[in-house]
Amino acid sequence: MKATITSQKNTPLRKTVSVALGCITTLAALLTVATTVRAQTDNFDSSSDAAWQKSTTADYPSTFTFVTDAFGGKAYRLQGFTPTTSGTAGAENTARAVAVRTNVTYDTFYVAADLVAWNTNTFDPTNEAVIGLIARASNITTPDQLQGIIFATHYNQYGDAVGGTRGTAQIYGVLQGGGILIPAAQGNFTINPGHSYRMVFAGANTNWQGSWYDLEDLTHPLLTLTCDDTYAPGFFPTNGYSGVFGLGYRGTGANVNDTTVDVTFDNFVASTFPPTSVAEPAVPHGMIGAPQVVNRTPASYANFYSPAGGISFTATTLTTTNAINTNAIRLFLNGVSVSSGVAISGPSPATNASVSFSGLASNCCYDARIEVQDMLGRKTTNAWTFDTFSDAYLASSVAKNIECEEYDFQDIGNGTFYDSPTNSGYIIINGSVVNGGAPGAYVDLAGANANPAAGLTPPFSYFDWDTVPHIPDNEFRSGDAVGTQNGSLEYQAALGGDAPYVRFYDNLRQKYLLAQPDGTLVECGVERTEGQEWLNYTRIFYDTNVYNVYLRHGCGLTQPLSLDQIVGTDPTATTNNLGTFSCVNAFTHSNFRYAPLLDSLGKLATVSLSGTNIIRLTMAAPHVNGVKQGLWLNYLALVPAVPQVYSSAQVNGIYTPEVNMLVDTGNQRLTVPQSTSARFYRIGWKSQLQITGISLTGGNVVLSYQ
């Protein structure tokens, strides 16, 4: 069995286990052998499923109903209930609800649908199910003999008493109603409650590819799995129907499984060829004629993007009959509308409108949102994140970087830290990985675990629930229990043998590229994290510097992290909280981004330290399955603090921070949304500033300062 995960930042690496390279490069390449069959589509607005074959039987009760969708139409809700059969306990005895379109069978296939709702009660231990798309399906009306190939999520897989959400994304072969499951590809990826997703599954011969998209960003897949059946040939169905499904998973009794399943889909399509209306890796909106954003720059999760490139995109309905309402196009940056600054070319209304914005500032993090609307009043949103930091800026003397894997060590007689460590890690030379350690480097230095079970003595370097290293999760600090990896390594299940894996690397910085003339140092990070674990970093700070702090990370499970100044020595140390990072589930560790350090009021925290200080990064969530191993931590970027804006309804009133704000330090300009009432403004910074001008532009207050 070969399997791989792909992304735009995917780099294969071989060490002790070979990496299986992607056997499928694009959907177009995958499906070129297909013959054309007219696509089957259903947006369910007719409230009829007469064209669908369903799995309802007396032994496996299920219902198929229609609920209102986001556009006022209908979506398709599948519910499966406790089986009444008393046969052999196991996967085939779980609740199930399956629906397929039976007027066309497919060998080569392209199938897609929106996953818009599911049972999100993570406190229910029986709420563990597998939901998604099924292809080459048969035996639908005899659910205990169902077979097909599924692209799915197994959600709430590790649920616990406090509500865990951990799960997997997977491509599996299903035989005998789930009595036989054949893994083709799998990884630890978790759907995010409150979001809706577009699932896309394609296959030709013995190769398959599945991709997940957030419905608010159809330009970029959150994850792509590719695989083939070379390990288990002949076990996977070669022809059948396409559809949607939900299967219960876990039993609570000896013979009867009381797990239920509840899932809602919308905008289904099945065909042989993928649509050609948008260029890969983007996909079209599932509702024909719906407004959407395509050809957008910068890309999702873009790092070190040049602000001179601005923002550009096309607003389109991908039809010749339904038009975009160009007057309703909106662009928001960090919660502030900059719509008045966009330039739109072409007629109004238009089926394709080219839009651009040139007002980006340097050295900023942006959470961006585009709203587009058609002439029928239907609106969709495109949301993404990017930054305009530069590698040179972060490496300059005005900033201070702390690599997350370079936490304190315990070396009697030689100290516990390096303030300006030698760039170190593992080097790839002619495909081989070698230790790139050097004097003044952190690689392979041992830290002291504060876990009492480790039996170590102060000064402590970290706290980890584990007490021994885990292979291969000890690739930078080989003797420590802290998980360290060269790149973000994503595991997948395979039938037998070692599990293939693929590594994803963040945007490689120049300091690594220049560190080894005969090879390349790779980006390393901390992973295998759990709630309440922490890492200490001792560094020298100067009281003339005041910083904002950003955490470069990949997050698969939403959770907070705290940053604290440690005062005193172990074990009587006290903490001075500097702020909190909010890391939000981006589906996988390999979608890298910055999280800003925020204070208790939700604004950018400012950090000012003098002399030698210990700062501690803590996984602040409880020690529960819901956050376990949900992070990959790259580095802390301490950059010069930007001014903060405060406002009040009264000149002598209480001034509160403006949380939504755009900062342009180059032009000494701050922009905040305009209030509906009279407001008075102040600027706070490390030194005295003066407001030199105030204007109202595009519904915003623009403050100039010096």
C-alpha positions as CSV (number, residue, x, y, z in Angstrom):
1,M,0.0,0.0,0.0
2,K,1.4,3.4,-0.9
3,A,0.0,6.6,0.3
4,T,0.9,10.2,0.6
5,I,-0.3,13.6,1.7
6,T,0.4,16.5,-0.6
7,S,0.5,20.3,-0.2
8,Q,2.1,23.2,-1.9
9,K,4.9,23.0,0.7
10,N,5.5,19.3,0.6
11,T,9.1,18.1,0.5
12,P,9.9,14.3,0.7
13,L,12.6,13.2,3.1
14,R,14.1,9.8,3.5
15,K,15.6,8.6,6.8
16,T,15.0,5.2,8.2
17,V,11.6,4.8,6.6
18,S,11.2,5.6,2.9
19,V,8.7,8.2,1.9
20,A,6.2,7.2,-0.7
21,L,6.0,9.9,-3.3
22,G,2.7,11.0,-4.6
23,C,1.4,8.6,-7.2
24,I,-1.2,11.2,-8.4
25,T,-0.1,14.7,-9.3
26,T,-3.3,16.3,-10.4
27,L,-7.0,15.3,-10.9
28,A,-6.6,16.0,-14.6
29,A,-3.7,13.5,-14.8
30,L,-5.6,11.0,-12.8
31,L,-8.7,11.0,-14.9
32,T,-7.3,11.4,-18.5
33,V,-8.1,7.8,-19.3
34,A,-11.8,8.3,-18.6
35,T,-14.6,8.4,-21.2
36,T,-17.1,11.2,-20.8
37,V,-20.3,10.5,-18.8
38,R,-22.7,13.3,-18.1
39,A,-22.4,14.6,-14.6
40,Q,-25.0,13.8,-12.0
41,T,-25.8,16.7,-9.8
42,D,-28.3,17.4,-6.9
43,N,-28.6,20.5,-4.8
44,F,-31.6,18.9,-3.0
45,D,-33.7,22.0,-3.4
46,S,-36.5,19.9,-4.9
47,S,-36.9,18.1,-1.5
48,S,-37.0,14.8,-3.5
49,D,-34.5,11.9,-3.3
50,A,-36.3,9.7,-5.8
51,A,-33.1,9.4,-7.8
52,W,-31.2,8.0,-4.8
53,Q,-31.0,4.4,-3.5
54,K,-31.0,4.4,0.3
55,S,-29.9,1.9,3.0
56,T,-33.0,1.8,5.1
57,T,-33.9,-1.7,6.4
58,A,-35.7,-3.1,9.4
59,D,-32.3,-4.1,10.9
60,Y,-30.6,-0.8,10.2
61,P,-33.2,2.0,10.7
62,S,-32.4,5.3,9.1
63,T,-34.1,8.4,7.9
64,F,-33.4,10.7,5.0
65,T,-34.8,14.2,5.3
66,F,-34.4,17.7,3.9
67,V,-33.3,20.8,5.9
68,T,-32.9,24.4,5.0
69,D,-29.4,25.3,3.7
70,A,-27.5,28.6,3.8
71,F,-29.0,29.9,0.6
72,G,-32.6,29.2,1.6
73,G,-32.7,26.0,-0.4
74,K,-32.4,22.5,0.9
75,A,-29.7,20.1,2.1
76,Y,-29.8,16.3,2.6
77,R,-29.8,15.0,6.2
78,L,-28.9,11.3,6.8
79,Q,-29.6,9.8,10.2
80,G,-28.8,6.2,11.3
81,F,-30.1,4.7,14.5
82,T,-29.3,1.7,16.7
83,P,-29.3,-1.5,14.7
84,T,-31.9,-4.1,15.8
85,T,-29.9,-7.1,14.5
86,S,-28.3,-9.3,17.1
87,G,-25.6,-10.7,14.9
88,T,-21.9,-10.6,15.5
89,A,-20.8,-7.4,17.2
90,G,-18.4,-5.1,15.3
91,A,-18.3,-2.5,12.6
92,E,-21.0,-4.1,10.6
93,N,-23.4,-3.8,13.5
94,T,-23.2,0.0,13.8
95,A,-25.8,2.5,12.8
96,R,-25.6,3.5,9.1
97,A,-27.2,5.7,6.6
98,V,-26.1,5.5,2.9
99,A,-27.5,7.1,-0.2
100,V,-26.2,6.7,-3.7
101,R,-27.2,7.8,-7.2
102,T,-27.8,4.5,-9.2
103,N,-28.5,5.7,-12.7
104,V,-24.8,5.6,-13.6
105,T,-22.0,3.3,-12.5
106,Y,-18.4,4.5,-12.4
107,D,-15.0,2.9,-12.6
108,T,-13.2,6.1,-13.1
109,F,-15.0,8.7,-11.0
110,Y,-15.1,12.2,-9.7
111,V,-17.5,12.8,-6.8
112,A,-17.9,15.9,-4.5
113,A,-20.3,17.2,-1.9
114,D,-20.5,19.8,0.8
115,L,-20.4,18.6,4.4
116,V,-22.5,21.2,6.1
117,A,-23.5,19.7,9.5
118,W,-22.9,16.7,11.8
119,N,-23.5,15.8,15.4
120,T,-20.9,17.9,17.2
121,N,-21.7,16.6,20.7
122,T,-18.2,15.6,21.7
123,F,-19.4,14.8,25.3
124,D,-21.4,11.8,24.1
125,P,-19.1,8.7,24.1
126,T,-21.3,7.0,21.6
127,N,-21.0,9.9,19.1
128,E,-18.2,8.4,17.1
129,A,-18.8,8.0,13.4
130,V,-17.3,7.9,9.9
131,I,-19.0,10.3,7.4
132,G,-18.2,11.3,3.9
133,L,-18.3,10.2,0.2
134,I,-18.5,6.7,-1.2
135,A,-17.6,5.6,-4.7
136,R,-17.8,2.2,-6.6
137,A,-20.6,1.4,-4.1
138,S,-22.9,-1.7,-4.2
139,N,-25.1,-3.7,-1.9
140,I,-26.8,-0.5,-0.6
141,T,-30.1,-2.1,0.3
142,T,-28.3,-4.8,2.4
143,P,-26.3,-2.6,4.7
144,D,-24.4,-5.4,6.4
145,Q,-23.0,-6.3,3.0
146,L,-22.2,-2.7,1.8
147,Q,-19.0,-2.3,-0.2
148,G,-17.3,0.6,-1.8
149,I,-14.3,3.0,-1.4
150,I,-14.8,5.8,1.0
151,F,-13.3,9.2,1.5
152,A,-14.2,10.2,5.0
153,T,-13.6,11.7,8.4
154,H,-13.7,9.5,11.5
155,Y,-14.6,12.3,13.9
156,N,-14.6,12.4,17.7
157,Q,-12.3,9.3,17.5
158,Y,-10.7,10.1,20.9
159,G,-13.6,11.8,22.7
160,D,-13.4,11.9,26.4
161,A,-15.4,13.3,29.4
162,V,-14.5,16.9,28.6
163,G,-15.4,16.7,24.9
164,G,-12.5,15.7,22.7
165,T,-12.8,16.3,18.9
166,R,-9.8,14.5,17.6
167,G,-10.3,12.5,14.4
168,T,-8.8,11.3,11.2
169,A,-9.3,11.8,7.5
170,Q,-9.1,8.5,5.5
171,I,-9.5,6.6,2.3
172,Y,-10.7,3.1,3.0
173,G,-12.1,0.1,1.2
174,V,-15.3,-1.2,2.9
175,L,-16.4,-4.8,2.5
176,Q,-19.1,-6.7,4.3
177,G,-20.8,-3.6,5.6
178,G,-17.6,-2.5,7.4
179,G,-16.7,-6.0,8.7
180,I,-13.6,-5.7,6.5
181,L,-11.9,-2.4,6.3
182,I,-8.9,-1.9,4.0
183,P,-6.9,1.2,4.8
184,A,-5.4,3.0,1.8
185,A,-4.6,6.4,3.4
186,Q,-5.1,8.0,6.8
187,G,-3.9,10.9,8.9
188,N,-4.8,12.7,12.1
189,F,-7.0,15.5,10.8
190,T,-9.9,17.0,12.6
191,I,-13.0,18.8,11.1
192,N,-13.8,22.0,12.9
193,P,-17.3,22.5,14.4
194,G,-18.9,25.6,13.0
195,H,-17.2,25.2,9.6
196,S,-18.5,23.6,6.4
197,Y,-16.4,21.7,4.0
198,R,-16.2,20.7,0.3
199,M,-15.1,17.1,-0.1
200,V,-13.7,16.0,-3.4
201,F,-12.9,12.4,-4.2
202,A,-11.5,11.0,-7.5
203,G,-10.2,7.7,-8.7
204,A,-9.0,5.9,-11.8
205,N,-8.0,2.2,-11.9
206,T,-6.3,1.5,-8.6
207,N,-5.4,5.2,-7.7
208,W,-7.4,7.6,-5.6
209,Q,-7.2,11.2,-4.4
210,G,-9.3,13.0,-1.8
211,S,-9.2,16.7,-0.9
212,W,-10.8,18.8,1.8
213,Y,-11.7,22.4,1.3
214,D,-13.1,24.9,3.8
215,L,-16.2,26.3,2.1
216,E,-14.9,29.8,2.9
217,D,-11.7,29.1,0.8
218,L,-12.2,27.0,-2.3
219,T,-8.9,28.3,-3.7
220,H,-6.7,26.0,-1.6
221,P,-7.2,22.5,-0.2
222,L,-6.7,22.1,3.5
223,L,-5.5,18.5,2.9
224,T,-5.0,16.1,-0.1
225,L,-4.6,12.4,0.4
226,T,-3.4,10.2,-2.5
227,C,-2.9,6.5,-2.5
228,D,-3.1,3.2,-4.5
229,D,-3.8,-0.4,-3.8
230,T,-0.5,-2.0,-4.8
231,Y,-0.2,-3.7,-1.4
232,A,-3.7,-5.2,-1.5
233,P,-4.6,-5.7,-5.1
234,G,-8.1,-7.0,-5.8
235,F,-9.6,-6.0,-2.5
236,F,-11.0,-2.7,-3.6
237,P,-14.3,-2.5,-5.7
238,T,-13.7,-1.7,-9.4
239,N,-17.1,-0.4,-10.4
240,G,-20.2,0.9,-8.7
241,Y,-22.3,3.9,-7.7
242,S,-21.4,7.2,-6.1
243,G,-23.0,8.9,-3.1
244,V,-22.8,10.0,0.5
245,F,-22.8,8.1,3.8
246,G,-22.6,8.0,7.5
247,L,-21.5,5.0,9.6
248,G,-21.5,4.6,13.3
249,Y,-18.3,3.2,14.6
250,R,-18.0,2.1,18.2
251,G,-20.1,-0.4,20.1
252,T,-21.0,-0.3,23.8
253,G,-22.5,-3.7,24.3
254,A,-21.6,-7.3,23.6
255,N,-23.8,-7.8,20.6
256,V,-25.6,-4.5,19.9
257,N,-24.0,-1.2,19.0
258,D,-26.0,1.8,20.1
259,T,-23.9,4.4,18.2
260,T,-26.0,6.7,16.0
261,V,-25.0,8.8,13.1
262,D,-26.3,12.2,12.0
263,V,-24.8,14.1,9.0
264,T,-26.0,16.6,6.4
265,F,-24.7,17.1,2.8
266,D,-25.4,19.5,0.0
267,N,-24.5,20.2,-3.6
268,F,-23.6,16.7,-4.7
269,V,-21.9,16.0,-8.1
270,A,-20.7,12.8,-9.6
271,S,-18.9,12.4,-13.0
272,T,-15.9,10.9,-14.6
273,F,-14.0,14.0,-15.3
274,P,-13.3,16.8,-12.8
275,P,-14.8,20.3,-13.7
276,T,-12.6,22.5,-15.8
277,S,-14.2,25.8,-14.9
278,V,-11.4,26.7,-12.4
279,A,-7.7,25.8,-12.4
280,E,-6.3,23.4,-9.9
281,P,-5.9,23.3,-7.0
282,A,-9.1,25.4,-6.7
283,V,-12.5,23.8,-7.1
284,P,-15.8,25.4,-8.1
285,H,-18.6,26.1,-5.7
286,G,-21.0,23.2,-5.5
287,M,-24.0,25.3,-6.3
288,I,-24.0,26.1,-10.0
289,G,-23.9,29.8,-10.6
290,A,-23.0,30.7,-7.0
291,P,-20.6,33.7,-6.7
292,Q,-17.0,32.8,-5.7
293,V,-13.4,34.0,-5.6
294,V,-10.9,32.5,-8.0
295,N,-7.3,33.3,-9.1
296,R,-6.6,35.0,-5.9
297,T,-3.2,36.4,-4.8
298,P,-1.7,36.1,-2.3
299,A,-2.3,32.4,-1.7
300,S,-3.7,30.9,1.5
301,Y,-1.1,30.8,4.3
302,A,1.4,32.8,2.2
303,N,4.6,33.6,4.2
304,F,7.0,36.5,3.5
305,Y,4.6,37.9,0.8
306,S,5.7,41.2,-0.7
307,P,3.2,44.0,0.1
308,A,4.0,45.5,-3.3
309,G,2.1,42.6,-4.8
310,G,-1.2,43.8,-3.3
311,I,-4.3,41.6,-3.4
312,S,-6.0,40.6,-6.6
313,F,-8.7,38.1,-7.5
314,T,-11.6,37.4,-9.8
315,A,-15.2,37.5,-8.6
316,T,-17.2,35.1,-10.8
317,T,-20.3,33.0,-11.0
318,L,-18.6,30.6,-13.6
319,T,-21.6,31.1,-15.8
320,T,-22.7,33.3,-18.7
321,T,-26.2,33.9,-17.3
322,N,-25.8,34.9,-13.6
323,A,-23.8,38.1,-12.9
324,I,-21.8,39.4,-10.0
325,N,-23.1,42.5,-8.2
326,T,-19.8,44.4,-8.3
327,N,-21.3,47.1,-6.1
328,A,-21.5,44.5,-3.3
329,I,-17.9,43.3,-3.4
330,R,-16.2,43.8,0.0
331,L,-12.7,43.3,1.3
332,F,-11.8,43.2,5.0
333,L,-8.3,43.1,6.5
334,N,-8.0,42.3,10.2
335,G,-11.7,43.1,10.7
336,V,-11.4,46.5,9.0
337,S,-13.2,47.2,5.8
338,V,-10.9,48.4,3.0
339,S,-13.6,48.1,0.3
340,S,-13.4,51.7,-0.6
341,G,-9.8,51.1,-1.8
342,V,-10.5,48.2,-4.2
343,A,-10.3,48.7,-7.9
344,I,-12.8,46.8,-10.1
345,S,-12.4,46.5,-13.8
346,G,-15.0,45.5,-16.3
347,P,-18.7,46.2,-16.6
348,S,-21.2,46.3,-13.7
349,P,-22.8,43.8,-13.2
350,A,-20.3,41.3,-14.7
351,T,-20.0,37.5,-14.8
352,N,-16.3,37.9,-14.2
353,A,-15.0,41.0,-12.3
354,S,-11.2,41.6,-11.8
355,V,-10.5,43.1,-8.4
356,S,-7.3,44.5,-6.9
357,F,-6.2,46.3,-3.8
358,S,-2.8,48.0,-3.3
359,G,-2.8,49.1,0.3
360,L,-0.9,46.4,2.1
361,A,1.7,47.4,4.7
362,S,5.0,45.7,5.3
363,N,5.8,43.4,8.3
364,C,2.1,42.7,9.1
365,C,0.0,39.6,9.7
366,Y,-3.3,39.7,7.9
367,D,-6.6,37.8,8.4
368,A,-8.4,38.6,5.2
369,R,-12.0,38.2,4.1
370,I,-13.7,38.8,0.7
371,E,-17.5,38.9,0.3
372,V,-19.0,38.5,-3.2
373,Q,-22.6,38.6,-4.1
374,D,-24.6,37.8,-7.3
375,M,-27.6,39.6,-8.7
376,L,-29.9,37.1,-7.0
377,G,-28.6,38.3,-3.6
378,R,-26.6,35.1,-2.8
379,K,-23.4,35.9,-0.9
380,T,-20.3,33.8,-0.3
381,T,-17.2,34.5,1.7
382,N,-13.5,33.8,1.0
383,A,-11.4,33.9,4.1
384,W,-7.6,33.3,4.4
385,T,-4.5,34.4,6.2
386,F,-1.1,35.6,5.0
387,D,1.8,37.9,6.2
388,T,4.0,40.5,4.8
389,F,7.0,39.9,7.1
390,S,10.3,39.6,5.3
391,D,13.0,37.0,6.1
392,A,15.5,39.9,6.4
393,Y,13.3,41.8,8.8
394,L,13.0,38.9,11.2
395,A,16.7,38.2,11.0
396,S,17.6,41.9,11.6
397,S,18.8,43.4,14.9
398,V,15.4,45.0,15.6
399,A,13.8,41.6,16.0
400,K,14.6,38.6,18.1
401,N,13.7,35.0,17.1
402,I,13.5,32.0,19.4
403,E,13.3,28.6,17.7
404,C,10.8,26.5,19.6
405,E,13.0,23.4,19.6
406,E,15.9,25.5,21.1
407,Y,14.6,25.4,24.7
408,D,17.0,25.4,27.7
409,F,19.4,22.5,28.3
410,Q,21.1,21.2,31.4
411,D,24.8,21.2,31.1
412,I,26.6,21.4,34.4
413,G,29.5,23.8,34.1
414,N,28.5,25.1,30.7
415,G,25.3,26.9,31.5
416,T,21.7,26.3,30.4
417,F,21.2,28.4,27.2
418,Y,22.8,30.1,24.2
419,D,21.5,33.6,23.6
420,S,22.6,33.6,19.9
421,P,22.8,29.9,19.1
422,T,24.5,28.5,16.0
423,N,22.0,27.5,13.4
424,S,21.7,23.8,13.8
425,G,19.6,20.8,13.0
426,Y,19.8,18.0,10.4
427,I,21.2,18.5,7.0
428,I,20.0,16.8,3.8
429,I,23.0,15.9,1.7
430,N,22.5,13.9,-1.5
431,G,19.2,12.5,0.0
432,S,20.8,11.5,3.3
433,V,20.1,13.2,6.6
434,V,23.1,14.0,8.9
435,N,23.5,15.8,12.2
436,G,24.4,19.4,11.6
437,G,25.5,20.2,15.1
438,A,28.3,22.6,15.9
439,P,29.6,24.5,19.0
440,G,26.9,26.8,20.4
441,A,24.2,24.7,18.8
442,Y,21.1,23.2,20.6
443,V,20.8,20.1,18.4
444,D,20.9,16.9,20.6
445,L,21.5,18.8,23.9
446,A,19.6,17.3,26.8
447,G,17.1,19.3,28.9
448,A,15.8,18.5,32.3
449,N,12.1,17.3,32.5
450,A,10.2,18.8,35.5
451,N,7.9,15.7,35.5
452,P,8.6,14.1,38.9
453,A,8.5,10.7,37.3
454,A,11.6,11.6,35.3
455,G,13.6,11.8,38.5
456,L,15.7,14.8,37.5
457,T,16.8,17.9,39.5
458,P,16.5,21.6,38.8
459,P,17.1,23.8,36.9
460,F,14.3,22.4,34.7
461,S,14.1,23.0,31.0
462,Y,10.6,21.7,30.2
463,F,7.7,19.7,31.5
464,D,6.5,16.8,29.4
465,W,4.0,14.1,30.4
466,D,6.3,11.5,28.8
467,T,9.6,10.7,30.5
468,V,11.4,9.0,27.6
469,P,12.0,10.0,24.0
470,H,9.7,8.6,21.3
471,I,11.2,7.6,17.9
472,P,11.0,9.2,15.4
473,D,9.6,12.1,17.5
474,N,13.1,13.0,18.9
475,E,14.8,14.2,15.7
476,F,16.3,17.4,17.1
477,R,16.7,16.7,20.8
478,S,17.2,12.9,20.6
479,G,17.5,12.3,24.4
480,D,14.5,14.3,25.5
481,A,10.8,13.4,25.9
482,V,9.8,16.6,24.1
483,G,8.7,15.7,20.5
484,T,11.0,17.4,17.9
485,Q,10.8,16.8,14.2
486,N,12.5,17.8,11.0
487,G,9.6,19.4,9.3
488,S,6.0,18.5,10.1
489,L,5.7,14.7,9.6
490,E,2.2,13.5,8.8
491,Y,1.6,9.8,9.3
492,Q,-0.8,7.6,7.3
493,A,-2.0,4.1,7.8
494,A,-1.1,1.4,5.4
495,L,-2.0,-2.2,5.2
496,G,1.1,-4.0,6.7
497,G,4.7,-2.9,7.1
498,D,5.9,0.6,8.1
499,A,3.5,3.4,7.7
500,P,4.6,5.8,4.9
501,Y,4.9,9.4,5.8
502,V,5.5,12.8,4.2
503,R,7.2,15.8,5.7
504,F,6.0,19.4,5.1
505,Y,8.4,22.3,5.6
506,D,7.5,25.9,6.3
507,N,9.1,28.6,4.2
508,L,12.8,27.9,4.6
509,R,14.6,30.9,6.0
510,Q,17.9,32.2,4.7
511,K,19.7,31.5,7.9
512,Y,19.3,27.8,7.3
513,L,20.0,28.0,3.6
514,L,23.3,29.8,4.3
515,A,24.3,27.7,7.3
516,Q,25.7,24.7,5.4
517,P,27.3,25.3,2.0
518,D,27.4,21.5,1.3
519,G,23.8,20.8,2.2
520,T,20.5,22.3,3.5
521,L,19.5,22.7,7.1
522,V,15.8,22.0,7.4
523,E,13.1,23.7,9.5
524,C,12.6,21.9,12.8
525,G,9.9,22.2,15.3
526,V,8.3,20.9,18.5
527,E,5.3,18.5,18.2
528,R,3.7,15.7,20.2
529,T,2.4,18.4,22.6
530,E,-0.2,17.8,25.3
531,G,-2.1,20.2,27.6
532,Q,-0.2,21.7,30.5
533,E,3.3,20.9,29.0
534,W,5.8,23.8,28.9
535,L,9.1,24.8,27.5
536,N,11.6,27.3,29.1
537,Y,13.7,29.7,27.0
538,T,16.5,31.8,28.6
539,R,17.6,34.7,26.5
540,I,19.2,38.2,27.0
541,F,16.8,41.2,26.4
542,Y,17.5,44.9,26.3
543,D,15.1,47.3,28.1
544,T,15.2,49.7,25.2
545,N,13.2,47.1,23.1
546,V,9.5,46.7,23.3
547,Y,8.1,43.8,21.3
548,N,5.0,42.3,19.9
549,V,5.3,38.5,19.7
550,Y,4.1,36.1,17.0
551,L,4.1,32.3,17.2
552,R,4.8,30.5,13.9
553,H,2.9,27.2,14.1
554,G,0.7,24.6,12.5
555,C,-2.5,23.7,14.4
556,G,-4.8,20.7,14.0
557,L,-6.7,21.1,17.3
558,T,-7.8,24.5,18.6
559,Q,-6.2,25.5,21.8
560,P,-4.5,28.4,23.7
561,L,-0.9,28.8,24.7
562,S,0.4,31.2,27.3
563,L,3.7,33.1,27.3
564,D,5.1,33.9,30.8
565,Q,8.1,35.5,32.4
566,I,9.6,33.2,35.0
567,V,10.7,35.0,38.1
568,G,12.9,33.1,40.6
569,T,14.3,29.6,40.4
570,D,12.9,26.1,40.4
571,P,11.0,24.9,42.3
572,T,9.8,28.2,43.8
573,A,9.6,30.1,40.5
574,T,6.6,32.4,40.0
575,T,5.2,33.5,36.7
576,N,4.3,36.9,35.2
577,N,1.9,36.3,32.3
578,L,2.8,38.2,29.1
579,G,-0.2,37.1,27.0
580,T,-1.9,34.3,25.2
581,F,-1.7,32.8,21.7
582,S,-4.9,31.5,20.3
583,C,-4.1,28.7,17.9
584,V,-7.1,27.8,15.7
585,N,-7.6,24.4,14.0
586,A,-6.4,24.6,10.4
587,F,-7.2,20.9,9.8
588,T,-3.5,19.8,9.8
589,H,-0.2,20.7,11.3
590,S,1.1,21.6,7.8
591,N,-0.9,24.7,7.2
592,F,1.6,27.1,8.8
593,R,0.7,30.6,10.1
594,Y,1.4,33.2,12.8
595,A,-0.7,33.6,16.0
596,P,-0.2,37.0,17.7
597,L,0.3,37.3,21.4
598,L,-2.8,39.0,22.8
599,D,-3.4,40.5,26.2
600,S,-6.6,40.0,28.4
601,L,-8.4,42.8,26.4
602,G,-7.8,41.0,23.1
603,K,-5.3,43.5,21.7
604,L,-1.7,42.9,20.7
605,A,0.3,42.4,23.9
606,T,3.6,44.3,24.4
607,V,6.6,42.6,25.9
608,S,9.5,44.6,27.5
609,L,12.2,42.6,29.3
610,S,15.6,43.6,30.6
611,G,18.7,41.5,31.0
612,T,18.7,37.7,31.3
613,N,15.2,36.3,31.5
614,I,13.4,33.0,31.3
615,I,10.2,33.0,29.3
616,R,8.0,29.9,29.3
617,L,5.7,28.7,26.5
618,T,2.8,26.6,28.0
619,M,0.2,24.5,26.3
620,A,-2.5,26.2,28.4
621,A,-5.4,23.8,27.7
622,P,-6.3,21.0,30.1
623,H,-4.5,17.6,29.8
624,V,-7.2,16.0,27.6
625,N,-7.6,14.1,24.3
626,G,-9.2,17.1,22.7
627,V,-5.9,18.9,22.2
628,K,-3.4,16.1,22.4
629,Q,-0.7,16.2,19.7
630,G,-2.6,19.0,18.0
631,L,0.4,21.4,17.4
632,W,3.6,21.8,15.5
633,L,5.6,24.8,16.9
634,N,8.2,26.5,14.7
635,Y,9.5,29.8,16.2
636,L,8.6,32.8,18.3
637,A,9.2,36.1,16.4
638,L,9.6,39.1,18.7
639,V,9.3,42.2,16.5
640,P,9.2,46.0,17.3
641,A,5.8,46.8,19.0
642,V,3.3,48.8,17.0
643,P,1.2,51.7,18.4
644,Q,-2.2,50.8,19.9
645,V,-5.3,52.8,19.5
646,Y,-7.8,53.4,22.4
647,S,-11.1,55.2,22.2
648,S,-13.8,56.5,24.5
649,A,-17.3,58.0,24.1
650,Q,-16.2,60.8,26.5
651,V,-13.1,62.8,26.5
652,N,-12.5,62.0,30.1
653,G,-14.1,58.6,29.9
654,I,-12.7,55.1,30.0
655,Y,-10.6,54.3,27.0
656,T,-10.8,50.8,25.6
657,P,-8.5,49.3,22.9
658,E,-9.6,49.1,19.3
659,V,-9.1,45.4,18.6
660,N,-9.7,45.6,14.9
661,M,-6.9,47.8,13.5
662,L,-4.7,48.2,10.5
663,V,-1.2,49.4,11.1
664,D,1.1,51.1,8.6
665,T,4.3,52.1,10.4
666,G,6.0,53.1,7.2
667,N,3.4,55.8,6.6
668,Q,2.7,56.3,10.3
669,R,-0.9,55.6,9.9
670,L,-3.5,53.7,12.0
671,T,-6.9,52.7,10.7
672,V,-9.9,51.5,12.9
673,P,-13.6,51.0,12.1
674,Q,-15.7,54.1,12.5
675,S,-18.1,54.1,15.5
676,T,-21.7,55.0,15.2
677,S,-21.3,57.5,17.9
678,A,-18.8,60.3,18.7
679,R,-15.5,58.8,19.8
680,F,-12.3,60.3,21.2
681,Y,-9.0,58.6,20.4
682,R,-5.6,58.1,22.0
683,I,-2.4,56.3,20.9
684,G,-0.4,54.2,23.3
685,W,3.2,53.2,22.6
686,K,6.6,52.7,24.2
687,S,7.3,56.4,23.9
688,Q,5.2,59.6,23.5
689,L,3.4,59.9,20.2
690,Q,1.2,62.7,18.8
691,I,-1.9,62.4,16.7
692,T,-1.2,64.8,13.8
693,G,-4.3,64.1,11.7
694,I,-7.6,62.4,11.7
695,S,-9.9,61.6,8.7
696,L,-12.9,59.5,7.8
697,T,-12.3,57.2,4.8
698,G,-14.5,54.4,3.6
699,G,-16.3,54.0,7.0
700,N,-13.0,54.0,8.9
701,V,-11.2,56.4,11.2
702,V,-7.6,57.1,9.9
703,L,-5.2,58.5,12.5
704,S,-1.8,59.9,11.4
705,Y,0.9,60.2,14.1
706,Q,4.5,61.1,14.7
